[in-house]
Amino acid sequence: MIFILEFFKLYRHYIVFFLVSIFTGLIATIRGSDLLGLFFVTLNMFLVLCLLFFINDRHLRNILIIAILIRLGLSIFQAYIAPLPDSGADAVTFERIGWENAQAWLAGGEAVRTTGAYIYSAWIGVLYYLFGRVQLIAQFMNVLAGLFIVFLIYKLTMRVTELKRCGYIAGLVAAFYPTLNLYSAITMRECFIVLFSLLSIYSFIVWVDRGFFGYFGLAVLTLIPASSLHGGITLVGLVYVFFYCFYSPTKKRWMLFSWRLLPGIVISAGIIFLFGDLIFYKLPSNPALLFSPEFFKGKVAVASRSRAAYLVGFSPSSLLDVLWHTPIRILYLLFTPFPWMIKVFGDLFAFAEAFICLFLVWYSVNGFSIVKRKNKAQYIALLLILIVLMIVFSWGTSNYGTAIRHRQKFVSLLIVGASCGIYLSSKWNWLFPEKRAGKRIA
């Protein structure tokens, strides 16, 4: 073994060059084939597992290994055995447009214009341009994004609680959460929306805690790609602007009048000017329409379609209607399909996911108290972001198939809260026993 290590140190440059040469040759000869996909996935899985085994924290390491193996297994099942739920329609369209773009780039022609949600298709197009039409490679990029999501949920939970056991519970729930796994295995944009959203929220929470402006800048920058993939995420920026203008992380207090009010307005105006078309495509061109019941009525009419539609005809006639309809729509967004909506076998999967969401909400109600005790500003920030996302997507959804997809945009925050609730519950003491994960807070 010592001889092998010494040999590698002496000739590591030649060995790396040799391996890169082999990889390049393989791509050239088997480009666009399933063999390349399997080789690419095998090589990258080997590298990822090697990195994971360098993590000294045994519990975290095992959680991340479980997460990537589940997601990889689902992606291989989808690619070679049978289609997974929600892998038709939009998933097929994203993949097809990606291939059309790759063909156009290879032929020197004009590619399909990819804006909004179809930026994800441009990403698939880049992969197909490099490797050929190997769907498993595109799916594996989602698998890696899904792994980072689990890690970020763990990190966010640790940040707001400083409790290892809460972090482990959150990571384990995220590793097994069915729809986070599903959208990490098929060619859908949800995985990258969640990834960039979580990066943004985590950076923002660090800024709220420590006051380093670089983290606030990172929060804004990472919110842009998330908002580009789905315009509804843009409104999370309102929470950022509110905190920036009226809260001082360094002094740990709220201020009615702050010198940052004017810079906050200028920064917001600059972002709107530079990225407005990219991130506000889901919002009306006239901002005044946001306060019009006609705008909400139009959104509801478009969303309430297909067999899975709910609250059909339940549309507002005034702003007062918008107010009292909102909590009802949030309940439907969170918990549909209800038992009486189950009509086909596929609805059982949707019902199981909704039941798990109910479980998360139940434990979050008490669990967020841990966050509140540690840092009240962080608690308010998380709660406001969660409320904004639930309101936005409740009005963009009148179909429980779409509701399942949109729940993924904020389920990570529910997992954070639920992990704290599970930590406080004596029923779950067997899960990562306290002696291994630190002391319970008072």
Stockholm file with secondary structure:
# STOCKHOLM 1.0

chainA/1-442         MIFILEFFKLYRHYIVFFLVSIFTGLIATIRGSDLLGLFFVTLNMFLVLCLLFFINDRHLRNILIIAILIRLGLSIFQAYIAPLPDSGADAVTFERIGWENAQAWLAGGEAVRTTGAYIYSAWIGVLYYLFGRVQLIAQFMNVLAGLFIVFLIYKLTMRVTELKRCGYIAGLVAAFYPTLNLYSAITMRECFIVLFSLLSIYSFIVWVDRGFFGYFGLAVLTLIPASSLHGGITLVGLVYVFFYCFYSPTKKRWMLFSWRLLPGIVISAGIIFLFGDLIFYKLPSNPALLFSPEFFKGKVAVASRSRAAYLVGFSPSSLLDVLWHTPIRILYLLFTPFPWMIKVFGDLFAFAEAFICLFLVWYSVNGFSIVKRKNKAQYIALLLILIVLMIVFSWGTSNYGTAIRHRQKFVSLLIVGASCGIYLSSKWNWLFPEKRAGKRIA
#=GR chainA/1-442 SS CHHHHHHHHHHHHHHHHHHHHHHHHHHHHHTTSHHHHHHHHHHHHHHHHHHHTTCCCHHHHHHHHHHHHHHHHHHHHHHHTCCCTTCSTHHHHHHHHHHHHHHHHHHTCCCCCCCGGGHHHHHHHHHHHHHCSCHHHHHHHHHHHHHHHHHHHHHHHHHHHCCHHHHHHHHHHHHHCHHHHHTTTSSCTHHHHHHHHHHHHHHHHHHHHHCCHHHHHHHHHHHHHHHHHCGGGGGHHHHHHHHHHHEETTTTEECSSCTTHHHHHHHHHHHHHHHHHHHCTTSCSSGGGGGCHHHHHHHHHHHSCSTTBCSTTCCCSSHHHHHHHHHHHHHHHHHCSCGGGCCSTHHHHHHHHHHHHHHHHHHHHHHHHHHHHHCHHHHHHHHHHHHHHHHHHHHTCCBHHHHHHHHTTTHHHHHHHHHHHHHHCGGGTTSSCHHHHCCCCC
#=GC SS_cons         CHHHHHHHHHHHHHHHHHHHHHHHHHHHHHTTSHHHHHHHHHHHHHHHHHHHTTCCCHHHHHHHHHHHHHHHHHHHHHHHTCCCTTCSTHHHHHHHHHHHHHHHHHHTCCCCCCCGGGHHHHHHHHHHHHHCSCHHHHHHHHHHHHHHHHHHHHHHHHHHHCCHHHHHHHHHHHHHCHHHHHTTTSSCTHHHHHHHHHHHHHHHHHHHHHCCHHHHHHHHHHHHHHHHHCGGGGGHHHHHHHHHHHEETTTTEECSSCTTHHHHHHHHHHHHHHHHHHHCTTSCSSGGGGGCHHHHHHHHHHHSCSTTBCSTTCCCSSHHHHHHHHHHHHHHHHHCSCGGGCCSTHHHHHHHHHHHHHHHHHHHHHHHHHHHHHCHHHHHHHHHHHHHHHHHHHHTCCBHHHHHHHHTTTHHHHHHHHHHHHHHCGGGTTSSCHHHHCCCCC
//
